[in-house]
């Protein structure tokens, strides 16, 4: 009976390790795009807002993210060479004061919000991925010193676009 205990303990140890792995995987390993997609066209996103060049910032961040994180060849314009096309539209942007300086009454921090929709389609027009309601936020502090004043909204939009690009590429690769 004592000879069976080590084997029984080994069995339970092996079983507990195997059952703890439950099929989880690390991000970026579950590519959900069809195998025939090797080239993705990412034309400039459409800007339906009055925010100057926001679509260019978002598009370039997405292209950079695809280029650095994936093996896909990225093109600027759709065409016969592209296996899939990623299109995006900036639906709205807003900037709202979050906090105020109690001495001056001026805004001390601002919240920037961008709403977008994106879709990835193959050559035949089949939707491979789509999200009609991306919403991203970024906060920035407003400089109170006029001598060293620096407009912070552009860096805030740049940070927001990098967050958006990381999220979008992850969502496409992982099939969410």
DOLUMLUM-824392 format. One record per atom (N, C-alpha, C): residue in one letter; atom name; x, y, z. Coordinates in pm, whole numbers, plus 32768, in hexadecimal, padded with zeros to 4 digits. Layout:
> A|CA|X|Y|Z
...
//
This chain:
> X|N|8053|7F89|8000
> X|CA|8000|8000|8000
> X|C|8057|807D|8000
> X|N|80C9|807C|804A
> X|CA|8120|80F0|8052
> X|C|8164|810A|7FCC
> X|N|817A|80A6|7F7B
> X|CA|81BA|80B7|7EF9
> X|C|815E|8101|7E98
> X|N|80DC|80FD|7EAB
> X|CA|807D|813D|7E50
> X|C|8071|81D3|7E6C
> X|N|8091|8201|7EE4
> X|CA|807E|828D|7F09
> X|C|80D0|82EE|7EB4
> X|N|8151|82D3|7E97
> X|CA|819B|8331|7E41
> X|C|815C|833C|7DB6
> X|N|812E|82CD|7D81
> X|CA|80EF|82D0|7CFC
> X|C|806A|831B|7D01
> X|N|8020|8309|7D6B
> X|CA|7FA2|834F|7D7D
> X|C|7FB9|83E6|7D8A
> X|N|801F|840B|7DD6
> X|CA|8042|8498|7DE7
> X|C|806F|84D4|7D61
> X|N|80C0|8488|7D16
> X|CA|80ED|84B5|7C93
> X|C|8077|84C5|7C33
> X|N|8018|8469|7C38
> X|CA|7FA1|8472|7BE4
> X|C|7F53|84F2|7C01
> X|N|7F38|850D|7C81
> X|CA|7EEC|8584|7CA7
> X|C|7F38|8605|7C85
> X|N|7FBC|8604|7C94
> X|CA|800C|8677|7C70
> X|C|8003|8692|7BDA
> X|N|8012|8628|7B8A
> X|CA|8008|8635|7AF8
> X|C|7F7D|8663|7ACF
> X|N|7F18|862A|7B0B
> X|CA|7E8E|8650|7AEC
> X|C|7E73|86E2|7B0F
> X|N|7EA2|8711|7B82
> X|CA|7E89|879B|7BAB
> X|C|7ED1|87FE|7B50
> X|N|7F4B|87DE|7B24
> X|CA|7F94|8836|7AC8
> X|C|7F4E|883A|7A41
> X|N|7F23|87C7|7A0F
> X|CA|7EDF|87C2|798D
> X|C|7E59|8809|7991
> X|N|7E0F|87FC|79FD
> X|CA|7D8C|883C|7A03
> X|C|7D97|88D2|7A1C
> X|N|7E06|8900|7A54
> X|CA|7E18|898F|7A6E
> X|C|7E34|89DD|79EF
> X|N|7E5E|899A|7985
> X|CA|7E81|89E2|790B
> X|C|7E09|8A05|78B5
> X|N|7D97|89D5|78CA
> X|CA|7D14|89FC|7893
> X|C|7D11|8A3C|7808
> X|N|7D7A|8A34|77BA
> X|CA|7D75|8A68|7732
> X|C|7D96|8AFB|7725
> X|N|7DC2|8B3D|778C
> X|CA|7DE6|8BC9|7781
> X|C|7E65|8BD6|772F
> X|N|7E74|8C4A|76EE
> X|CA|7EEB|8C62|769D
> X|C|7F13|8CF4|76AE
> X|N|7F8F|8D11|7688
> X|CA|7FBD|8D9A|7691
> X|C|7F8C|8DEA|761A
> X|N|7F80|8E6B|762B
> X|CA|7F4D|8EC2|75C2
> X|C|7FA7|8EBC|7548
> X|N|7F6A|8EC6|74D1
> X|CA|7FB4|8ECA|7456
> X|C|7FCD|8E43|7417
> X|N|7FA7|8DD7|7459
> X|CA|7FC0|8D53|7422
> X|C|7F47|8D19|73D9
> X|N|7ED3|8D51|73EC
> X|CA|7E5A|8D1A|73B0
> X|C|7E30|8D6C|7337
> X|N|7E7C|8D63|72CC
> X|CA|7E5D|8DAF|7253
> X|C|7DDD|8D78|7216
> X|N|7D7A|8DCE|7205
> X|CA|7CF7|8DA5|71D4
> X|C|7CE1|8DC6|7141
> X|N|7D3C|8E0E|7102
> X|CA|7D2B|8E2F|7074
> X|C|7D45|8DB3|701F
> X|N|7D01|8DA9|6FAE
> X|CA|7D19|8D36|6F55
> X|C|7DAB|8D2F|6F2A
> X|N|7DD9|8CB6|6F10
> X|CA|7E65|8CA2|6EEA
> X|C|7E89|8CE4|6E66
> X|N|7E27|8CFA|6E0E
> X|CA|7E45|8D36|6D8C
> X|C|7E5A|8DCD|6D96
> X|N|7E43|8E09|6E0A
> X|CA|7E5A|8E99|6E1C
> X|C|7EEC|8EAD|6E42
> X|N|7F36|8EE8|6DE6
> X|CA|7FC3|8F06|6DFE
> X|C|7FE0|8F9B|6DED
> X|N|7F88|8FDF|6DA3
> X|CA|7F99|906D|6D87
> X|C|7F1B|90B7|6DB0
> X|N|7F2B|9121|6DFF
> X|CA|7EB9|916F|6E2E
> X|C|7ECB|91FF|6E00
> X|N|7E67|9234|6DBE
> X|CA|7E68|92C1|6D96
> X|C|7E2A|9312|6E07
> X|N|7E6C|937F|6E2A
> X|CA|7E38|93D9|6E91
> X|C|7E36|9466|6E54
> X|N|7DCB|9486|6E08
> X|CA|7DC2|950D|6DD1
> X|C|7DA9|9572|6E42
> X|N|7DC5|95F1|6E27
> X|CA|7DAF|9659|6E8D
> X|C|7D1F|9652|6EBE
> X|N|7D11|9658|6F42
> X|CA|7C8C|9656|6F7D
> X|C|7C3F|96D4|6F54
> X|N|7BBC|96CB|6F59
> X|CA|7B66|973C|6F39
> X|C|7B4F|978E|6FB8
> X|N|7B55|9812|6FAA
> X|CA|7B42|986C|701C
> X|C|7ABD|98B4|700C
> X|N|7A5D|9894|7061
> X|CA|79DB|98D8|705F
> X|C|79D3|9943|70CD
> X|N|7A47|996D|70FE
> X|CA|7A4B|99D0|716A
> X|C|7A92|9A4E|7139
> X|N|7A9B|9AB0|718F
> X|CA|7AE4|9B2B|716F
> X|C|7B71|9B2A|71AA
> X|N|7B99|9ABB|71E7
> X|CA|7C1F|9AB0|7222
> X|C|7C85|9A9B|71B3
> X|N|7CE0|9AF7|71A8
> X|CA|7D42|9AF9|713C
> X|C|7DA0|9A82|7142
> X|N|7DA6|9A35|70D7
> X|CA|7E03|99C6|70C0
> X|C|7DF9|9953|7123
> X|N|7D8D|9948|716D
> X|CA|7D7D|98D8|71CB
> X|C|7D7D|9853|7180
> X|N|7D43|9850|7108
> X|CA|7D3E|97D4|70BA
> X|C|7DC9|97A8|708F
> X|N|7E22|9806|7073
> X|CA|7EAB|97E4|704D
> X|C|7EF8|97AA|70C4
> X|N|7EE4|97E3|7138
> X|CA|7F26|97B1|71B0
> X|C|7EF8|9723|71CF
> X|N|7E74|970C|71C8
> X|CA|7E3E|9687|71E5
> X|C|7E6C|9620|717D
> X|N|7E67|9645|70FE
> X|CA|7E8F|95E9|7093
> X|C|7F23|95C3|70A1
> X|N|7F79|9624|70B6
> X|CA|8008|9604|70C0
> X|C|8026|95AF|713B
> X|N|7FDE|95C4|71A8
> X|CA|7FF2|956F|721F
> X|C|7FC9|94DF|7204
> X|N|7F5C|94CB|71BC
> X|CA|7F2E|9444|719B
> X|C|7F92|9400|713D
> X|N|7FC2|9447|70D9
> X|CA|8025|940E|707D
> X|C|80A4|93E8|70CA
> X|N|80D2|9441|7121
> X|CA|814A|9425|7170
> X|C|8136|93AA|71C8
> X|N|80C1|939E|7205
> X|CA|80A5|932C|725D
> X|C|80A2|92A9|720F
> X|N|8061|92A8|719A
> X|CA|805F|9231|7147
> X|C|80EC|920B|711B
> X|N|813A|926F|70F5
> X|CA|81C1|9256|70C4
> X|C|821C|921E|7130
> X|N|8210|9252|71A9
> X|CA|826B|9225|7213
> X|C|823D|91A5|7257
> X|N|81BB|9189|7258
> X|CA|8189|9115|72A3
> X|C|8167|909B|724F
> X|N|8159|90AB|71CD
> X|CA|812B|903B|717C
> X|C|8188|9023|7106
> X|N|816D|8FB9|70BF
> X|CA|81B9|8F97|7048
> X|C|8172|8FC4|6FC8
> X|N|80FF|9007|6FD4
> X|CA|80B3|9031|6F5F
> X|C|80FA|90A2|6F16
> X|N|80EE|909E|6E91
> X|CA|8121|910B|6E3D
> X|C|80B4|9175|6E38
> X|N|80D5|91F2|6E55
> X|CA|8073|925D|6E5C
> X|C|8081|92B9|6DE4
> X|N|8010|92D5|6DA3
> X|CA|800A|9331|6D31
> X|C|7FBC|93AD|6D57
> X|N|7FD4|941C|6D10
> X|CA|7F8D|9499|6D2B
> X|C|7F06|94A2|6CE7
> X|N|7EF6|945C|6C77
> X|CA|7E78|9468|6C2E
> X|C|7E43|93DE|6C08
> X|N|7DBF|93D0|6C07
> X|CA|7D85|934F|6BE2
> X|C|7D99|9334|6B4D
> X|N|7D99|92B8|6B2B
> X|CA|7DAA|9293|6A9F
> X|C|7DB5|91FD|6A92
> X|N|7DDF|91D3|6A1D
> X|CA|7DEA|9144|6A01
> X|C|7E55|9100|6A57
> X|N|7EBB|914C|6A80
> X|CA|7F28|9111|6ACD
> X|C|7F00|90F4|6B5D
> X|N|7E96|9133|6B8E
> X|CA|7E6E|9122|6C1A
> X|C|7E0F|90AE|6C2A
> X|N|7E2C|9058|6C8C
> X|CA|7DD3|8FE9|6CAC
> X|C|7D5E|9018|6D03
> X|N|7D74|9084|6D4F
> X|CA|7D0C|90BC|6DA5
> X|C|7D21|9153|6DAF
> X|N|7CB6|9199|6DD0
> X|CA|7CBD|922B|6DDD
> X|C|7C80|9255|6E62
> X|N|7CCB|92A5|6EAD
> X|CA|7C9D|92DB|6F2D
> X|C|7C74|936B|6F17
> X|N|7BF3|9388|6F2F
> X|CA|7BBF|9410|6F1F
> X|C|7B91|9443|6FA7
> X|N|7BAB|94C2|6FBF
> X|CA|7B83|94FF|703C
> X|C|7B46|9588|7026
> X|N|7AED|95AF|707E
> X|CA|7AAE|9632|7079
> X|C|7AB0|966E|7105
> X|N|7AE3|96E9|710E
> X|CA|7ADF|9732|718D
> X|C|7A56|9774|7193
> X|N|7A04|9747|71F0
> X|CA|7979|9777|71F9
> X|C|796C|97F8|7248
> X|N|79B7|9803|72B6
> X|CA|79AF|987D|7307
> X|C|7A2A|988D|735C
> X|N|7A47|9909|737E
> X|CA|7AB0|9929|73DE
> X|C|7A79|9996|7439
> X|N|7AA6|9991|74B5
> X|CA|7A7D|99FC|7511
> X|C|7AEB|9A11|7578
> X|N|7AF1|9A89|75AC
> X|CA|7B4E|9AAB|7617
> X|C|7AFE|9AF4|7681
> X|N|7AFF|9AC1|76FB
> X|CA|7AB1|9AFA|7769
> X|C|7B09|9B10|77E2
> X|N|7AFC|9B84|7823
> X|CA|7B49|9B9B|789D
> X|C|7B22|9B36|790A
> X|N|7B86|9B02|794F
> X|CA|7B6F|9AA5|79BD
> X|C|7B7A|9AEA|7A44
> X|N|7BE6|9B36|7A52
> X|CA|7BFB|9B7F|7AD0
> X|C|7C1B|9C10|7AB1
> X|N|7C05|9C64|7B14
> X|CA|7C1E|9CF4|7B06
> X|C|7C7E|9D23|7B71
> X|N|7CCC|9D89|7B4F
> X|CA|7D24|9DCB|7BAE
> X|C|7CCD|9E26|7C04
> X|N|7CCA|9E10|7C86
> X|CA|7C71|9E5C|7CDD
> X|C|7C98|9EF0|7CE6
> X|N|7D16|9F0F|7CCF
> X|CA|7D42|9F9A|7CD7
> X|C|7D1B|9FEA|7C5A
> X|N|7D28|9FAB|7BE6
> X|CA|7D0F|9FF5|7B69
> X|C|7C8A|9FD2|7B28
> X|N|7C53|9F60|7B49
> X|CA|7BD7|9F34|7B0A
> X|C|7BEC|9EF5|7A81
> X|N|7C69|9EE9|7A58
> X|CA|7C88|9EAC|79D6
> X|C|7C91|9E14|79E3
> X|N|7C81|9DD1|7972
> X|CA|7C8C|9D3F|7970
> X|C|7D19|9D15|7995
> X|N|7D25|9CB2|79EC
> X|CA|7DA7|9C7C|7A14
> X|C|7DC5|9BF8|79CE
> X|N|7D5D|9BAD|79AC
> X|CA|7D6E|9B31|795F
> X|C|7CF7|9B20|7902
> X|N|7D11|9ADB|7893
> X|CA|7CAE|9ACB|782A
> X|C|7CA6|9A37|7804
> X|N|7C2E|9A0A|77E6
> X|CA|7C18|9981|77B6
> X|C|7BF6|9986|7722
> X|N|7C43|993E|76D2
> X|CA|7C2C|9933|7642
> X|C|7BEB|98AC|7628
> X|N|7B7E|98AC|75D9
> X|CA|7B35|9831|75B9
> X|C|7B28|9826|7522
> X|N|7B49|97B0|74ED
> X|CA|7B3D|9795|745D
> X|C|7AE7|971A|7449
> X|N|7A87|9725|73EE
> X|CA|7A2F|96B5|73CB
> X|C|7A4D|968E|733B
> X|N|7A5A|960A|7322
> X|CA|7A7D|95D7|729D
> X|C|7A2E|955B|727B
> X|N|7A2A|953E|71F9
> X|CA|79FA|94BC|71CC
> X|C|7A61|9485|7169
> X|N|7A74|9401|716B
> X|CA|7AD3|93C0|7111
> X|C|7A98|933F|70DC
> X|N|7AC7|9319|7065
> X|CA|7AA2|9296|702E
> X|C|7B16|9262|6FDA
> X|N|7B2A|91E0|6FE0
> X|CA|7B8E|919B|6F90
> X|C|7B44|913A|6F36
> X|N|7B54|914B|6EB4
> X|CA|7B0F|90F5|6E53
> X|C|7B74|90B3|6DF7
> X|N|7B4E|903E|6DC3
> X|CA|7BA6|8FFB|6D64
> X|C|7B87|902D|6CD6
> X|N|7BC8|8FF3|6C73
> X|CA|7BB7|901F|6BE7
> X|C|7B27|9014|6BB6
> X|N|7ADF|8FB1|6BE8
> X|CA|7A55|8F9C|6BBC
> X|C|79F1|8FF3|6C0B
> X|N|7A21|903F|6C6B
> X|CA|79CA|9095|6CBA
> X|C|7996|9053|6D3A
> X|N|79C2|8FDA|6D55
> X|CA|7999|8F95|6DCF
> X|C|79DA|8FDA|6E47
> X|N|798B|8FF7|6EAC
> X|CA|79BD|903A|6F24
> X|C|7A0A|8FD6|6F7A
> X|N|7A8A|8FF3|6F90
> X|CA|7ADF|8F9F|6FE4
> X|C|7AE0|8FD1|7075
> X|N|7AD2|9054|7084
> X|CA|7ACD|9092|7108
> X|C|7A85|9118|70FA
> X|N|7A37|9139|7161
> X|CA|79F7|91BC|715F
> X|C|79D4|91E7|71ED
> X|N|79E2|9268|7205
> X|CA|79B8|92A2|7284
> X|C|7985|932E|7265
> X|N|7902|9344|7272
> X|CA|78C9|93C7|7251
> X|C|78D1|942D|72C2
> X|N|790A|9407|7333
> X|CA|7903|9463|73A6
> X|C|797F|9460|73FE
> X|N|79F3|947E|73C5
> X|CA|7A6A|9490|7416
> X|C|7A61|9518|745A
> X|N|7A84|951C|74D9
> X|CA|7A83|9599|7525
> X|C|7B02|959D|7579
> X|N|7B56|9602|7560
> X|CA|7BD4|960F|75A8
> X|C|7BDD|9697|75E9
> X|N|7C1B|9699|7661
> X|CA|7C29|9713|76B1
> X|C|7CBB|9727|76D6
> X|N|7CE1|97A5|76E0
> X|CA|7D67|97C9|770E
> X|C|7D5D|984D|7758
> X|N|7DA1|9855|77C9
> X|CA|7DA0|98CD|781C
> X|C|7E25|9915|780F
> X|N|7E23|999A|7815
> X|CA|7EA0|99E4|781B
> X|C|7E91|9A5E|7875
> X|N|7F04|9A89|78AA
> X|CA|7F09|9AFD|7903
> X|C|7F20|9B7B|78AF
> X|N|7EDF|9BE6|78D3
> X|CA|7EF0|9C66|788F
> X|C|7F5A|9CB6|78D8
> X|N|7FBC|9CE8|788F
> X|CA|8027|9D37|78CB
> X|C|7FEE|9DBA|7901
> X|N|8014|9DDC|797A
> X|CA|7FE6|9E59|79B9
> X|C|804D|9EC9|79A8
> X|N|80C6|9EA7|797F
> X|CA|8131|9F08|796C
> X|C|8130|9F38|78DB
> X|N|8109|9FB4|78C3
> X|CA|80FF|9FE8|783B
> X|C|8185|9FEF|77F4
> X|N|81F1|A003|783E
> X|CA|8275|A00D|7800
> X|C|82A1|9F88|77C3
> X|N|8279|9F1A|7801
> X|CA|82A0|9E97|77CE
> X|C|8227|9E49|7799
> X|N|81C2|9E91|776D
> X|CA|8146|9E50|7740
> X|C|8161|9DF7|76C8
> X|N|812A|9D80|76CF
> X|CA|8135|9D20|7661
> X|C|80AD|9CE0|764E
> X|N|807A|9CE3|75D6
> X|CA|7FF7|9CA7|75BA
> X|C|8002|9C10|75C6
> X|N|7FB7|9BD6|7621
> X|CA|7FC2|9B47|7640
> X|C|7F5E|9AF1|75F6
> X|N|7F03|9B29|75A8
> X|CA|7E9E|9AD4|7569
> X|C|7ED8|9A7A|74FC
> X|N|7F3B|9AA9|74B1
> X|CA|7F78|9A54|744A
> X|C|7FBF|99DA|7487
> X|N|8012|99EB|74EE
> X|CA|804D|9974|752D
> X|C|7FE2|9918|7569
> X|N|7F76|9952|759D
> X|CA|7F0A|98FF|75D4
> X|C|7EC9|98AC|7566
> X|N|7EAF|98E9|74F2
> X|CA|7E77|989F|7481
> X|C|7ED9|9834|7451
> X|N|7F5A|9850|7455
> X|CA|7FBE|97ED|742B
> X|C|7FBE|9775|748B
> X|N|7FBA|978F|750D
> X|CA|7FB4|9722|756F
> X|C|7F33|96D1|755D
> X|N|7EC5|9717|7548
> X|CA|7E45|96D5|7533
> X|C|7E49|967D|74B6
> X|N|7E87|96AF|744B
> X|CA|7E8E|9661|73CF
> X|C|7EE3|95E4|73E0
> X|N|7F4D|95EC|7431
> X|CA|7F9F|9575|744B
> X|C|7F51|950D|749B
> X|N|7F03|953A|74FE
> X|CA|7EAE|94DD|754A
> X|C|7E46|949D|74EE
> X|N|7E0A|94EE|7499
> X|CA|7DA7|94BA|743A
> X|C|7DE6|9451|73DF
> X|N|7E5B|946F|73A8
> X|CA|7E9E|9413|734B
> X|C|7EBF|938E|7390
> X|N|7EF4|9394|7409
> X|CA|7F13|9318|7453
> X|C|7E95|92C5|7468
> X|N|7E2A|9307|7490
> X|CA|7DAD|92C0|74AA
> X|C|7D73|9286|742A
> X|N|7D70|92D5|73C1
> X|CA|7D38|92A6|7341
> X|C|7D84|922E|730C
> X|N|7E07|9235|7306
> X|CA|7E56|91C5|72D1
> X|C|7E44|9149|7327
> X|N|7E42|9159|73AA
> X|CA|7E29|90E7|7403
> X|C|7DA0|90AB|73EA
> X|N|7D3B|90FF|73DD
> X|CA|7CB4|90CE|73C3
> X|C|7CAB|9082|7340
> X|N|7CEA|90B5|72D9
> X|CA|7CE8|9071|7256
> X|C|7D31|8FEB|725F
> X|N|7DA6|8FE9|729C
> X|CA|7DF5|8F6E|72A4
> X|C|7DB4|8F05|72FC
> X|N|7D6F|8F2F|7364
> X|CA|7D37|8ED0|73C1
> X|C|7CA3|8EB6|73A9
> X|N|7C6A|8EF4|7344
> X|CA|7BE2|8ED5|731B
> X|C|7B76|8F05|7378
> X|N|7B89|8F76|73BC
> X|CA|7B23|8FAA|7415
> X|C|7AC7|9009|73CD
//
